[in-house]
Amino acid sequence: MEVDIKDVDYNGRLPMIYSSLYDFKIASMHNIEWLIAIPKEKINLAQLRKNHRQIEKQKDGFVIINSSLSR
């Protein structure tokens, strides 16, 4: 299966706190898109879960937080 991943700038579309904590990418496969949030620094699990819920509410769609790609 082919997955298309593109960089995306979410400045102004999400609260600034999330733009400062994460880099964002849009992935798509079979006409389904989802947002990948990559932490810019280590974040504890409880905070990741809380941020995930909040970003999902703002985005109104699928959101994946990939902490294995964090810097």
PyMOL commands that set and color helices and strands:
alter all, ss='L'
color gray80, all
select helices_A, chain A and resi 16-21+45-59+67-69
alter helices_A, ss='H'
color red, helices_A
select strands_A, chain A and resi 4-7+22-29+32-39+63-65
alter strands_A, ss='S'
color yellow, strands_A
deselect
rebuild
show_as cartoon
